[in-house]
Amino acid sequence: MPALTLERLEKRYPGHVAASSVSLSVNDGEFISLLGPSGCGKTTVLRMVAGLIEPTGGRILIDGRDVTALPTNKRNIGLVFQSYALFPHMSVFENVAFGLRRHEVLTPYAGLVYDLGEHYSAYASYTDIFQPQNYRDTSGRY
């Protein structure tokens, strides 16, 4: 059974469709990425999974349980936003591990160092990576 299943998930606003008929399954232990251009609905889908916004259609299942209408605090889902919501006094690793430690679910992956561009690791400081000139150099854009 998949750990996360999205069935025809959608979010519509008056005059705008933010996400349309998104379906996917993620098995326990899998690592996935949502890729696409700005405005295609990646963040909207993540916000719906976390319970921060309510879908206008479809279902969200976690371990086979429909959580579509479940409040955010009952889902046990974490969402790490881009730089503005990071703790500047912590390393990248510490920012990611913060919620895991709080819920005592830090996994064996905790020691794994992720490369961020050619020169950065998960133990780099927030300011080393998220200064505008460094961000532009590692990602190719702001």
A tleap script that builds the chain and sets N, CA, C and O, in Angstrom:
source leaprc.protein.ff14SB
mol = sequence {
  NMET PRO ALA LEU THR LEU GLU ARG LEU GLU
  LYS ARG TYR PRO GLY HIE VAL ALA ALA SER
  SER VAL SER LEU SER VAL ASN ASP GLY GLU
  PHE ILE SER LEU LEU GLY PRO SER GLY CYS
  GLY LYS THR THR VAL LEU ARG MET VAL ALA
  GLY LEU ILE GLU PRO THR GLY GLY ARG ILE
  LEU ILE ASP GLY ARG ASP VAL THR ALA LEU
  PRO THR ASN LYS ARG ASN ILE GLY LEU VAL
  PHE GLN SER TYR ALA LEU PHE PRO HIE MET
  SER VAL PHE GLU ASN VAL ALA PHE GLY LEU
  ARG ARG HIE GLU VAL LEU THR PRO TYR ALA
  GLY LEU VAL TYR ASP LEU GLY GLU HIE TYR
  SER ALA TYR ALA SER TYR THR ASP ILE PHE
  GLN PRO GLN ASN TYR ARG ASP THR SER GLY
  ARG CTYR
}
set mol.1.N position { 0.846 -1.179 0.000 }
set mol.1.CA position { 0.000 0.000 0.000 }
set mol.1.C position { 0.893 1.243 0.000 }
set mol.1.O position { 1.831 1.320 0.792 }
set mol.2.N position { 0.617 2.220 -0.876 }
set mol.2.CA position { 1.403 3.448 -0.914 }
set mol.2.C position { 1.268 4.250 0.385 }
set mol.2.O position { 0.224 4.227 1.036 }
set mol.3.N position { 2.329 4.951 0.744 }
set mol.3.CA position { 2.304 5.814 1.925 }
set mol.3.C position { 1.484 7.069 1.646 }
set mol.3.O position { 0.814 7.586 2.541 }
set mol.4.N position { 1.534 7.557 0.416 }
set mol.4.CA position { 0.771 8.737 0.011 }
set mol.4.C position { 0.154 8.478 -1.350 }
set mol.4.O position { 0.832 8.040 -2.280 }
set mol.5.N position { -1.130 8.751 -1.457 }
set mol.5.CA position { -1.827 8.637 -2.734 }
set mol.5.C position { -2.635 9.899 -2.967 }
set mol.5.O position { -3.380 10.346 -2.095 }
set mol.6.N position { -2.480 10.463 -4.147 }
set mol.6.CA position { -3.312 11.594 -4.573 }
set mol.6.C position { -4.177 11.081 -5.714 }
set mol.6.O position { -3.673 10.539 -6.698 }
set mol.7.N position { -5.477 11.259 -5.573 }
set mol.7.CA position { -6.421 10.801 -6.591 }
set mol.7.C position { -7.155 11.986 -7.183 }
set mol.7.O position { -8.021 12.579 -6.540 }
set mol.8.N position { -6.802 12.329 -8.419 }
set mol.8.CA position { -7.461 13.406 -9.169 }
set mol.8.C position { -7.609 14.685 -8.336 }
set mol.8.O position { -8.660 15.326 -8.347 }
set mol.9.N position { -6.558 15.037 -7.628 }
set mol.9.CA position { -6.556 16.204 -6.754 }
set mol.9.C position { -6.605 17.484 -7.576 }
set mol.9.O position { -5.895 17.616 -8.573 }
set mol.10.N position { -7.440 18.418 -7.160 }
set mol.10.CA position { -7.498 19.692 -7.874 }
set mol.10.C position { -7.806 20.843 -6.938 }
set mol.10.O position { -8.397 20.674 -5.871 }
set mol.11.N position { -7.382 22.025 -7.380 }
set mol.11.CA position { -7.686 23.259 -6.670 }
set mol.11.C position { -8.052 24.307 -7.703 }
set mol.11.O position { -7.258 24.655 -8.577 }
set mol.12.N position { -9.271 24.800 -7.581 }
set mol.12.CA position { -9.782 25.821 -8.495 }
set mol.12.C position { -10.131 27.081 -7.716 }
set mol.12.O position { -10.712 27.027 -6.632 }
set mol.13.N position { -9.766 28.200 -8.291 }
set mol.13.CA position { -10.155 29.508 -7.781 }
set mol.13.C position { -11.006 30.158 -8.848 }
set mol.13.O position { -10.947 29.745 -10.006 }
set mol.14.N position { -11.796 31.160 -8.502 }
set mol.14.CA position { -12.591 31.832 -9.540 }
set mol.14.C position { -11.695 32.344 -10.677 }
set mol.14.O position { -10.824 33.187 -10.459 }
set mol.15.N position { -11.916 31.833 -11.871 }
set mol.15.CA position { -11.155 32.253 -13.035 }
set mol.15.C position { -9.765 31.650 -13.171 }
set mol.15.O position { -9.011 32.042 -14.061 }
set mol.16.N position { -9.405 30.694 -12.297 }
set mol.16.CA position { -8.050 30.128 -12.349 }
set mol.16.C position { -8.040 28.700 -11.805 }
set mol.16.O position { -8.625 28.425 -10.757 }
set mol.17.N position { -7.383 27.810 -12.513 }
set mol.17.CA position { -7.183 26.431 -12.042 }
set mol.17.C position { -5.726 26.328 -11.594 }
set mol.17.O position { -4.811 26.437 -12.410 }
set mol.18.N position { -5.517 26.116 -10.291 }
set mol.18.CA position { -4.159 26.050 -9.747 }
set mol.18.C position { -3.562 24.653 -9.870 }
set mol.18.O position { -2.351 24.513 -10.039 }
set mol.19.N position { -4.393 23.621 -9.786 }
set mol.19.CA position { -3.948 22.232 -9.949 }
set mol.19.C position { -5.133 21.451 -10.504 }
set mol.19.O position { -6.262 21.594 -10.034 }
set mol.20.N position { -4.862 20.625 -11.509 }
set mol.20.CA position { -5.946 19.923 -12.178 }
set mol.20.C position { -5.661 18.433 -12.289 }
set mol.20.O position { -4.695 18.024 -12.933 }
set mol.21.N position { -6.499 17.634 -11.664 }
set mol.21.CA position { -6.476 16.180 -11.799 }
set mol.21.C position { -5.098 15.569 -11.548 }
set mol.21.O position { -4.597 14.792 -12.360 }
set mol.22.N position { -4.491 15.930 -10.414 }
set mol.22.CA position { -3.168 15.414 -10.054 }
set mol.22.C position { -3.338 14.064 -9.363 }
set mol.22.O position { -4.024 13.962 -8.346 }
set mol.23.N position { -2.712 13.032 -9.918 }
set mol.23.CA position { -2.758 11.694 -9.335 }
set mol.23.C position { -1.334 11.151 -9.237 }
set mol.23.O position { -0.556 11.250 -10.186 }
set mol.24.N position { -1.003 10.579 -8.085 }
set mol.24.CA position { 0.293 9.930 -7.919 }
set mol.24.C position { 0.258 9.065 -6.681 }
set mol.24.O position { -0.581 9.245 -5.799 }
set mol.25.N position { 1.185 8.120 -6.629 }
set mol.25.CA position { 1.362 7.251 -5.466 }
set mol.25.C position { 2.827 7.272 -5.083 }
set mol.25.O position { 3.705 7.187 -5.942 }
set mol.26.N position { 3.090 7.387 -3.784 }
set mol.26.CA position { 4.449 7.377 -3.267 }
set mol.26.C position { 4.534 6.278 -2.220 }
set mol.26.O position { 3.792 6.284 -1.237 }
set mol.27.N position { 5.440 5.339 -2.436 }
set mol.27.CA position { 5.614 4.242 -1.487 }
set mol.27.C position { 6.495 4.665 -0.324 }
set mol.27.O position { 7.278 5.608 -0.442 }
set mol.28.N position { 6.370 3.984 0.777 }
set mol.28.CA position { 7.177 4.236 1.960 }
set mol.28.C position { 8.659 4.138 1.595 }
set mol.28.O position { 9.082 3.171 0.962 }
set mol.29.N position { 9.438 5.132 1.990 }
set mol.29.CA position { 10.865 5.141 1.720 }
set mol.29.C position { 11.259 5.752 0.389 }
set mol.29.O position { 12.447 5.958 0.139 }
set mol.30.N position { 10.298 6.048 -0.469 }
set mol.30.CA position { 10.606 6.683 -1.755 }
set mol.30.C position { 10.871 8.164 -1.565 }
set mol.30.O position { 10.323 8.797 -0.663 }
set mol.31.N position { 11.710 8.702 -2.418 }
set mol.31.CA position { 12.018 10.125 -2.452 }
set mol.31.C position { 11.597 10.628 -3.815 }
set mol.31.O position { 12.082 10.131 -4.832 }
set mol.32.N position { 10.698 11.612 -3.859 }
set mol.32.CA position { 10.238 12.129 -5.148 }
set mol.32.C position { 10.443 13.637 -5.189 }
set mol.32.O position { 10.666 14.278 -4.163 }
set mol.33.N position { 10.365 14.180 -6.377 }
set mol.33.CA position { 10.421 15.621 -6.592 }
set mol.33.C position { 9.290 16.008 -7.514 }
set mol.33.O position { 8.964 15.285 -8.456 }
set mol.34.N position { 8.695 17.149 -7.241 }
set mol.34.CA position { 7.706 17.719 -8.152 }
set mol.34.C position { 8.426 18.788 -8.959 }
set mol.34.O position { 8.940 19.758 -8.400 }
set mol.35.N position { 8.460 18.610 -10.256 }
set mol.35.CA position { 9.167 19.537 -11.124 }
set mol.35.C position { 8.209 20.182 -12.106 }
set mol.35.O position { 7.261 19.551 -12.573 }
set mol.36.N position { 8.463 21.436 -12.414 }
set mol.36.CA position { 7.652 22.135 -13.398 }
set mol.36.C position { 7.901 23.621 -13.333 }
set mol.36.O position { 8.543 24.107 -12.402 }
set mol.37.N position { 7.401 24.347 -14.314 }
set mol.37.CA position { 7.615 25.791 -14.357 }
set mol.37.C position { 6.842 26.515 -13.258 }
set mol.37.O position { 5.924 25.956 -12.657 }
set mol.38.N position { 7.224 27.761 -13.006 }
set mol.38.CA position { 6.517 28.581 -12.029 }
set mol.38.C position { 5.038 28.650 -12.383 }
set mol.38.O position { 4.671 28.842 -13.542 }
set mol.39.N position { 4.197 28.491 -11.369 }
set mol.39.CA position { 2.764 28.616 -11.565 }
set mol.39.C position { 2.056 27.361 -12.029 }
set mol.39.O position { 0.864 27.410 -12.334 }
set mol.40.N position { 2.760 26.224 -12.092 }
set mol.40.CA position { 2.114 25.012 -12.611 }
set mol.40.C position { 1.351 24.236 -11.531 }
set mol.40.O position { 0.626 23.295 -11.857 }
set mol.41.N position { 1.498 24.611 -10.241 }
set mol.41.CA position { 0.721 23.961 -9.190 }
set mol.41.C position { 1.507 23.125 -8.196 }
set mol.41.O position { 0.904 22.484 -7.335 }
set mol.42.N position { 2.839 23.109 -8.282 }
set mol.42.CA position { 3.657 22.289 -7.368 }
set mol.42.C position { 3.397 22.659 -5.908 }
set mol.42.O position { 3.093 21.789 -5.092 }
set mol.43.N position { 3.513 23.922 -5.583 }
set mol.43.CA position { 3.315 24.368 -4.202 }
set mol.43.C position { 1.873 24.177 -3.776 }
set mol.43.O position { 1.610 23.827 -2.625 }
set mol.44.N position { 0.947 24.397 -4.671 }
set mol.44.CA position { -0.473 24.188 -4.358 }
set mol.44.C position { -0.722 22.738 -3.955 }
set mol.44.O position { -1.427 22.478 -2.981 }
set mol.45.N position { -0.151 21.798 -4.694 }
set mol.45.CA position { -0.317 20.372 -4.367 }
set mol.45.C position { 0.275 20.080 -2.995 }
set mol.45.O position { -0.361 19.411 -2.180 }
set mol.46.N position { 1.491 20.574 -2.725 }
set mol.46.CA position { 2.116 20.339 -1.419 }
set mol.46.C position { 1.299 20.949 -0.287 }
set mol.46.O position { 1.170 20.348 0.779 }
set mol.47.N position { 0.753 22.128 -0.512 }
set mol.47.CA position { -0.073 22.776 0.520 }
set mol.47.C position { -1.359 21.981 0.776 }
set mol.47.O position { -1.832 21.914 1.910 }
set mol.48.N position { -1.918 21.383 -0.271 }
set mol.48.CA position { -3.113 20.551 -0.081 }
set mol.48.C position { -2.762 19.290 0.704 }
set mol.48.O position { -3.508 18.901 1.603 }
set mol.49.N position { -1.641 18.647 0.381 }
set mol.49.CA position { -1.223 17.446 1.108 }
set mol.49.C position { -1.003 17.765 2.583 }
set mol.49.O position { -1.389 16.982 3.452 }
set mol.50.N position { -0.389 18.904 2.870 }
set mol.50.CA position { -0.136 19.295 4.260 }
set mol.50.C position { -1.400 19.769 4.969 }
set mol.50.O position { -1.418 19.869 6.196 }
set mol.51.N position { -2.451 20.061 4.216 }
set mol.51.CA position { -3.694 20.521 4.821 }
set mol.51.C position { -3.773 22.027 5.007 }
set mol.51.O position { -4.636 22.519 5.734 }
set mol.52.N position { -2.880 22.762 4.359 }
set mol.52.CA position { -2.874 24.217 4.493 }
set mol.52.C position { -3.926 24.883 3.625 }
set mol.52.O position { -4.402 25.972 3.945 }
set mol.53.N position { -4.289 24.236 2.530 }
set mol.53.CA position { -5.404 24.695 1.706 }
set mol.53.C position { -6.278 23.488 1.366 }
set mol.53.O position { -5.800 22.358 1.267 }
set mol.54.N position { -7.548 23.757 1.194 }
set mol.54.CA position { -8.508 22.682 0.953 }
set mol.54.C position { -8.685 22.431 -0.544 }
set mol.54.O position { -8.922 23.370 -1.304 }
set mol.55.N position { -8.573 21.182 -0.969 }
set mol.55.CA position { -8.793 20.885 -2.393 }
set mol.55.C position { -10.251 21.128 -2.787 }
set mol.55.O position { -11.154 21.030 -1.956 }
set mol.56.N position { -10.464 21.442 -4.054 }
set mol.56.CA position { -11.843 21.572 -4.546 }
set mol.56.C position { -12.314 20.279 -5.191 }
set mol.56.O position { -13.474 20.159 -5.585 }
set mol.57.N position { -11.408 19.314 -5.297 }
set mol.57.CA position { -11.780 18.013 -5.849 }
set mol.57.C position { -10.693 16.992 -5.580 }
set mol.57.O position { -9.547 17.347 -5.305 }
set mol.58.N position { -11.056 15.732 -5.661 }
set mol.58.CA position { -10.100 14.649 -5.478 }
set mol.58.C position { -9.923 14.231 -4.031 }
set mol.58.O position { -10.612 14.715 -3.133 }
set mol.59.N position { -8.973 13.309 -3.824 }
set mol.59.CA position { -8.729 12.766 -2.478 }
set mol.59.C position { -7.242 12.685 -2.184 }
set mol.59.O position { -6.414 12.530 -3.082 }
set mol.60.N position { -6.926 12.794 -0.889 }
set mol.60.CA position { -5.565 12.617 -0.385 }
set mol.60.C position { -5.616 11.465 0.601 }
set mol.60.O position { -6.350 11.517 1.588 }
set mol.61.N position { -4.827 10.413 0.331 }
set mol.61.CA position { -4.783 9.269 1.238 }
set mol.61.C position { -3.377 9.111 1.797 }
set mol.61.O position { -2.397 9.133 1.052 }
set mol.62.N position { -3.287 8.956 3.095 }
set mol.62.CA position { -2.020 8.680 3.765 }
set mol.62.C position { -2.155 7.310 4.407 }
set mol.62.O position { -3.018 7.094 5.258 }
set mol.63.N position { -1.298 6.391 3.996 }
set mol.63.CA position { -1.358 4.995 4.444 }
set mol.63.C position { -2.758 4.413 4.273 }
set mol.63.O position { -3.247 3.687 5.139 }
set mol.64.N position { -3.400 4.740 3.148 }
set mol.64.CA position { -4.718 4.209 2.822 }
set mol.64.C position { -5.885 4.917 3.483 }
set mol.64.O position { -7.039 4.601 3.194 }
set mol.65.N position { -5.610 5.867 4.363 }
set mol.65.CA position { -6.667 6.597 5.086 }
set mol.65.C position { -6.935 7.927 4.399 }
set mol.65.O position { -6.002 8.688 4.142 }
set mol.66.N position { -8.186 8.216 4.100 }
set mol.66.CA position { -8.560 9.471 3.456 }
set mol.66.C position { -8.419 10.614 4.458 }
set mol.66.O position { -9.138 10.670 5.456 }
set mol.67.N position { -7.484 11.526 4.184 }
set mol.67.CA position { -7.236 12.658 5.086 }
set mol.67.C position { -7.630 13.982 4.444 }
set mol.67.O position { -7.280 15.047 4.953 }
set mol.68.N position { -8.354 13.923 3.333 }
set mol.68.CA position { -8.702 15.125 2.577 }
set mol.68.C position { -9.348 16.186 3.452 }
set mol.68.O position { -9.046 17.370 3.303 }
set mol.69.N position { -10.221 15.794 4.352 }
set mol.69.CA position { -10.923 16.757 5.206 }
set mol.69.C position { -10.301 16.875 6.605 }
set mol.69.O position { -10.810 17.612 7.448 }
set mol.70.N position { -9.219 16.161 6.847 }
set mol.70.CA position { -8.572 16.162 8.167 }
set mol.70.C position { -7.805 17.469 8.373 }
set mol.70.O position { -7.132 17.932 7.452 }
set mol.71.N position { -7.891 18.074 9.561 }
set mol.71.CA position { -7.156 19.313 9.819 }
set mol.71.C position { -5.639 19.102 9.740 }
set mol.71.O position { -5.148 17.988 9.925 }
set mol.72.N position { -4.927 20.153 9.471 }
set mol.72.CA position { -3.472 20.122 9.322 }
set mol.72.C position { -2.783 19.450 10.499 }
set mol.72.O position { -1.904 18.612 10.302 }
set mol.73.N position { -3.166 19.803 11.711 }
set mol.73.CA position { -2.479 19.289 12.903 }
set mol.73.C position { -2.735 17.804 13.155 }
set mol.73.O position { -2.105 17.224 14.040 }
set mol.74.N position { -3.628 17.182 12.414 }
set mol.74.CA position { -3.913 15.758 12.584 }
set mol.74.C position { -3.260 14.891 11.500 }
set mol.74.O position { -3.413 13.670 11.522 }
set mol.75.N position { -2.541 15.495 10.561 }
set mol.75.CA position { -1.991 14.753 9.421 }
set mol.75.C position { -0.576 14.230 9.639 }
set mol.75.O position { -0.166 13.288 8.960 }
set mol.76.N position { 0.170 14.804 10.552 }
set mol.76.CA position { 1.567 14.408 10.793 }
set mol.76.C position { 2.411 14.535 9.519 }
set mol.76.O position { 3.188 13.646 9.169 }
set mol.77.N position { 2.229 15.668 8.843 }
set mol.77.CA position { 2.940 15.984 7.603 }
set mol.77.C position { 3.728 17.262 7.829 }
set mol.77.O position { 3.227 18.211 8.433 }
set mol.78.N position { 4.960 17.284 7.344 }
set mol.78.CA position { 5.779 18.493 7.423 }
set mol.78.C position { 5.993 19.078 6.044 }
set mol.78.O position { 6.007 18.355 5.048 }
set mol.79.N position { 6.158 20.376 5.991 }
set mol.79.CA position { 6.388 21.072 4.733 }
set mol.79.C position { 7.453 22.121 4.986 }
set mol.79.O position { 7.277 22.987 5.843 }
set mol.80.N position { 8.559 22.057 4.252 }
set mol.80.CA position { 9.644 23.026 4.404 }
set mol.80.C position { 9.549 24.001 3.240 }
set mol.80.O position { 9.703 23.619 2.080 }
set mol.81.N position { 9.298 25.252 3.561 }
set mol.81.CA position { 9.181 26.274 2.535 }
set mol.81.C position { 10.552 26.741 2.081 }
set mol.81.O position { 11.568 26.379 2.674 }
set mol.82.N position { 10.578 27.548 1.024 }
set mol.82.CA position { 11.837 28.093 0.550 }
set mol.82.C position { 12.393 29.070 1.577 }
set mol.82.O position { 11.780 29.274 2.625 }
set mol.83.N position { 13.502 29.658 1.305 }
set mol.83.CA position { 14.361 30.373 2.242 }
set mol.83.C position { 13.669 31.223 3.303 }
set mol.83.O position { 14.180 31.296 4.421 }
set mol.84.N position { 12.565 31.853 3.027 }
set mol.84.CA position { 11.982 32.779 3.980 }
set mol.84.C position { 11.508 32.119 5.275 }
set mol.84.O position { 11.386 32.797 6.295 }
set mol.85.N position { 11.241 30.824 5.257 }
set mol.85.CA position { 10.761 30.156 6.464 }
set mol.85.C position { 11.850 29.330 7.136 }
set mol.85.O position { 11.556 28.557 8.047 }
set mol.86.N position { 13.099 29.475 6.709 }
set mol.86.CA position { 14.186 28.726 7.312 }
set mol.86.C position { 14.733 29.476 8.516 }
set mol.86.O position { 14.598 30.696 8.612 }
set mol.87.N position { 15.352 28.741 9.436 }
set mol.87.CA position { 15.989 29.347 10.591 }
set mol.87.C position { 17.399 29.744 10.196 }
set mol.87.O position { 18.222 28.868 9.932 }
set mol.88.N position { 17.711 31.044 10.146 }
set mol.88.CA position { 19.023 31.468 9.645 }
set mol.88.C position { 20.194 31.054 10.529 }
set mol.88.O position { 21.330 31.012 10.057 }
set mol.89.N position { 19.944 30.749 11.797 }
set mol.89.CA position { 21.035 30.359 12.700 }
set mol.89.C position { 21.339 28.859 12.626 }
set mol.89.O position { 22.238 28.377 13.315 }
set mol.90.N position { 20.590 28.114 11.789 }
set mol.90.CA position { 20.796 26.670 11.660 }
set mol.90.C position { 21.370 26.346 10.287 }
set mol.90.O position { 21.204 27.110 9.336 }
set mol.91.N position { 22.050 25.201 10.194 }
set mol.91.CA position { 22.525 24.717 8.895 }
set mol.91.C position { 21.328 24.182 8.108 }
set mol.91.O position { 20.224 24.060 8.637 }
set mol.92.N position { 21.568 23.868 6.842 }
set mol.92.CA position { 20.508 23.291 6.017 }
set mol.92.C position { 20.004 21.997 6.649 }
set mol.92.O position { 18.796 21.786 6.766 }
set mol.93.N position { 20.937 21.128 7.058 }
set mol.93.CA position { 20.564 19.871 7.699 }
set mol.93.C position { 19.714 20.120 8.954 }
set mol.93.O position { 18.685 19.473 9.147 }
set mol.94.N position { 20.144 21.050 9.795 }
set mol.94.CA position { 19.406 21.331 11.038 }
set mol.94.C position { 17.999 21.839 10.750 }
set mol.94.O position { 17.062 21.517 11.480 }
set mol.95.N position { 17.842 22.634 9.688 }
set mol.95.CA position { 16.509 23.101 9.308 }
set mol.95.C position { 15.619 21.935 8.907 }
set mol.95.O position { 14.465 21.859 9.328 }
set mol.96.N position { 16.152 21.026 8.095 }
set mol.96.CA position { 15.356 19.869 7.648 }
set mol.96.C position { 15.057 18.942 8.822 }
set mol.96.O position { 13.950 18.414 8.930 }
set mol.97.N position { 16.041 18.741 9.705 }
set mol.97.CA position { 15.889 17.801 10.821 }
set mol.97.C position { 15.030 18.353 11.952 }
set mol.97.O position { 14.571 17.585 12.797 }
set mol.98.N position { 14.802 19.658 11.988 }
set mol.98.CA position { 14.092 20.277 13.108 }
set mol.98.C position { 12.758 19.593 13.413 }
set mol.98.O position { 12.516 19.179 14.546 }
set mol.99.N position { 11.902 19.474 12.410 }
set mol.99.CA position { 10.596 18.852 12.624 }
set mol.99.C position { 10.704 17.369 12.935 }
set mol.99.O position { 9.924 16.839 13.728 }
set mol.100.N position { 11.671 16.692 12.312 }
set mol.100.CA position { 11.851 15.263 12.564 }
set mol.100.C position { 12.273 15.013 14.008 }
set mol.100.O position { 11.775 14.092 14.655 }
set mol.101.N position { 13.187 15.831 14.505 }
set mol.101.CA position { 13.627 15.683 15.901 }
set mol.101.C position { 12.476 15.977 16.863 }
set mol.101.O position { 12.295 15.292 17.870 }
set mol.102.N position { 11.716 16.996 16.533 }
set mol.102.CA position { 10.597 17.387 17.392 }
set mol.102.C position { 9.595 16.237 17.556 }
set mol.102.O position { 8.998 16.061 18.618 }
set mol.103.N position { 9.430 15.470 16.492 }
set mol.103.CA position { 8.490 14.335 16.522 }
set mol.103.C position { 9.199 13.005 16.747 }
set mol.103.O position { 8.588 11.940 16.656 }
set mol.104.N position { 10.504 13.081 17.042 }
set mol.104.CA position { 11.311 11.899 17.345 }
set mol.104.C position { 11.244 10.852 16.235 }
set mol.104.O position { 11.106 9.660 16.506 }
set mol.105.N position { 11.342 11.304 14.988 }
set mol.105.CA position { 11.326 10.382 13.857 }
set mol.105.C position { 12.550 10.562 12.968 }
set mol.105.O position { 12.497 10.251 11.778 }
set mol.106.N position { 13.654 11.061 13.528 }
set mol.106.CA position { 14.875 11.213 12.749 }
set mol.106.C position { 15.323 9.828 12.287 }
set mol.106.O position { 15.498 8.926 13.107 }
set mol.107.N position { 15.505 9.660 11.007 }
set mol.107.CA position { 15.757 8.356 10.404 }
set mol.107.C position { 17.243 8.130 10.152 }
set mol.107.O position { 18.054 9.022 10.397 }
set mol.108.N position { 17.607 6.945 9.663 }
set mol.108.CA position { 19.012 6.706 9.302 }
set mol.108.C position { 19.531 7.669 8.242 }
set mol.108.O position { 20.744 7.817 8.089 }
set mol.109.N position { 18.637 8.326 7.508 }
set mol.109.CA position { 19.060 9.279 6.497 }
set mol.109.C position { 19.650 10.542 7.120 }
set mol.109.O position { 20.192 11.385 6.406 }
set mol.110.N position { 19.553 10.680 8.429 }
set mol.110.CA position { 20.015 11.888 9.106 }
set mol.110.C position { 21.480 12.177 8.844 }
set mol.110.O position { 21.864 13.346 8.793 }
set mol.111.N position { 22.307 11.166 8.678 }
set mol.111.CA position { 23.724 11.388 8.450 }
set mol.111.C position { 24.086 11.640 7.001 }
set mol.111.O position { 25.235 11.955 6.692 }
set mol.112.N position { 23.131 11.507 6.123 }
set mol.112.CA position { 23.375 11.665 4.702 }
set mol.112.C position { 23.570 13.129 4.355 }
set mol.112.O position { 22.781 13.980 4.763 }
set mol.113.N position { 24.606 13.419 3.612 }
set mol.113.CA position { 24.878 14.797 3.200 }
set mol.113.C position { 24.417 14.964 1.762 }
set mol.113.O position { 24.827 14.216 0.875 }
set mol.114.N position { 23.566 15.946 1.545 }
set mol.114.CA position { 23.060 16.224 0.201 }
set mol.114.C position { 23.884 17.348 -0.417 }
set mol.114.O position { 24.142 18.362 0.233 }
set mol.115.N position { 24.287 17.175 -1.643 }
set mol.115.CA position { 25.012 18.228 -2.339 }
set mol.115.C position { 24.031 19.276 -2.838 }
set mol.115.O position { 22.985 18.954 -3.401 }
set mol.116.N position { 24.387 20.523 -2.622 }
set mol.116.CA position { 23.596 21.641 -3.137 }
set mol.116.C position { 24.518 22.422 -4.059 }
set mol.116.O position { 25.242 23.314 -3.616 }
set mol.117.N position { 24.488 22.089 -5.322 }
set mol.117.CA position { 25.418 22.690 -6.253 }
set mol.117.C position { 26.781 22.035 -6.085 }
set mol.117.O position { 26.876 20.934 -5.542 }
set mol.118.N position { 27.817 22.688 -6.538 }
set mol.118.CA position { 29.147 22.100 -6.498 }
set mol.118.C position { 29.857 22.314 -5.166 }
set mol.118.O position { 30.756 21.546 -4.822 }
set mol.119.N position { 29.474 23.336 -4.413 }
set mol.119.CA position { 30.282 23.750 -3.272 }
set mol.119.C position { 29.604 23.636 -1.918 }
set mol.119.O position { 30.219 23.970 -0.905 }
set mol.120.N position { 28.357 23.176 -1.863 }
set mol.120.CA position { 27.615 23.247 -0.615 }
set mol.120.C position { 27.164 21.878 -0.153 }
set mol.120.O position { 26.959 20.971 -0.961 }
set mol.121.N position { 27.014 21.736 1.143 }
set mol.121.CA position { 26.512 20.479 1.694 }
set mol.121.C position { 25.402 20.791 2.686 }
set mol.121.O position { 25.104 21.954 2.961 }
set mol.122.N position { 24.808 19.757 3.206 }
set mol.122.CA position { 23.724 19.926 4.176 }
set mol.122.C position { 24.213 20.575 5.465 }
set mol.122.O position { 23.406 21.071 6.251 }
set mol.123.N position { 25.518 20.577 5.690 }
set mol.123.CA position { 26.050 21.170 6.907 }
set mol.123.C position { 26.505 22.607 6.705 }
set mol.123.O position { 27.022 23.233 7.631 }
set mol.124.N position { 26.318 23.131 5.505 }
set mol.124.CA position { 26.635 24.533 5.249 }
set mol.124.C position { 25.655 25.411 6.007 }
set mol.124.O position { 24.542 24.989 6.320 }
set mol.125.N position { 26.068 26.619 6.296 }
set mol.125.CA position { 25.169 27.531 6.996 }
set mol.125.C position { 24.138 28.084 6.026 }
set mol.125.O position { 24.356 28.129 4.815 }
set mol.126.N position { 23.043 28.492 6.569 }
set mol.126.CA position { 21.957 29.101 5.804 }
set mol.126.C position { 22.487 30.277 4.991 }
set mol.126.O position { 22.184 30.396 3.804 }
set mol.127.N position { 23.277 31.146 5.623 }
set mol.127.CA position { 23.743 32.348 4.936 }
set mol.127.C position { 24.740 32.035 3.830 }
set mol.127.O position { 24.822 32.784 2.856 }
set mol.128.N position { 25.502 30.947 3.952 }
set mol.128.CA position { 26.427 30.564 2.886 }
set mol.128.C position { 25.676 30.225 1.604 }
set mol.128.O position { 26.160 30.500 0.506 }
set mol.129.N position { 24.503 29.634 1.742 }
set mol.129.CA position { 23.758 29.165 0.578 }
set mol.129.C position { 22.747 30.180 0.084 }
set mol.129.O position { 22.578 30.339 -1.125 }
set mol.130.N position { 22.066 30.877 0.996 }
set mol.130.CA position { 20.942 31.698 0.590 }
set mol.130.C position { 21.248 33.184 0.448 }
set mol.130.O position { 20.324 33.997 0.395 }
set mol.131.N position { 22.525 33.556 0.385 }
set mol.131.CA position { 22.852 34.911 -0.020 }
set mol.131.C position { 22.511 35.010 -1.500 }
set mol.131.O position { 22.792 34.072 -2.246 }
set mol.132.N position { 21.918 36.107 -1.952 }
set mol.132.CA position { 21.492 36.184 -3.360 }
set mol.132.C position { 22.575 35.810 -4.360 }
set mol.132.O position { 22.291 35.102 -5.326 }
set mol.133.N position { 23.828 36.271 -4.154 }
set mol.133.CA position { 24.865 35.949 -5.136 }
set mol.133.C position { 25.176 34.460 -5.141 }
set mol.133.O position { 25.460 33.907 -6.203 }
set mol.134.N position { 25.132 33.793 -3.997 }
set mol.134.CA position { 25.389 32.358 -3.943 }
set mol.134.C position { 24.239 31.571 -4.521 }
set mol.134.O position { 24.450 30.585 -5.226 }
set mol.135.N position { 23.019 31.998 -4.230 }
set mol.135.CA position { 21.850 31.300 -4.737 }
set mol.135.C position { 21.840 31.341 -6.258 }
set mol.135.O position { 21.566 30.337 -6.916 }
set mol.136.N position { 22.141 32.505 -6.806 }
set mol.136.CA position { 22.176 32.642 -8.263 }
set mol.136.C position { 23.256 31.722 -8.850 }
set mol.136.O position { 23.033 31.092 -9.884 }
set mol.137.N position { 24.416 31.643 -8.200 }
set mol.137.CA position { 25.508 30.819 -8.718 }
set mol.137.C position { 25.174 29.335 -8.683 }
set mol.137.O position { 25.563 28.609 -9.598 }
set mol.138.N position { 24.470 28.858 -7.666 }
set mol.138.CA position { 24.212 27.435 -7.552 }
set mol.138.C position { 22.989 26.984 -8.323 }
set mol.138.O position { 22.914 25.824 -8.728 }
set mol.139.N position { 22.026 27.872 -8.538 }
set mol.139.CA position { 20.801 27.437 -9.191 }
set mol.139.C position { 20.638 27.999 -10.600 }
set mol.139.O position { 19.838 27.492 -11.386 }
set mol.140.N position { 21.383 29.027 -10.910 }
set mol.140.CA position { 21.260 29.619 -12.240 }
set mol.140.C position { 20.181 30.659 -12.353 }
set mol.140.O position { 19.995 31.241 -13.422 }
set mol.141.N position { 19.460 30.911 -11.273 }
set mol.141.CA position { 18.409 31.934 -11.307 }
set mol.141.C position { 18.081 32.344 -9.882 }
set mol.141.O position { 18.483 31.671 -8.933 }
set mol.142.N position { 17.353 33.443 -9.724 }
set mol.142.CA position { 16.861 33.861 -8.420 }
set mol.142.C position { 15.590 33.117 -8.138 }
set mol.142.O position { 14.985 33.307 -7.083 }
savepdb mol mol.pdb
quit
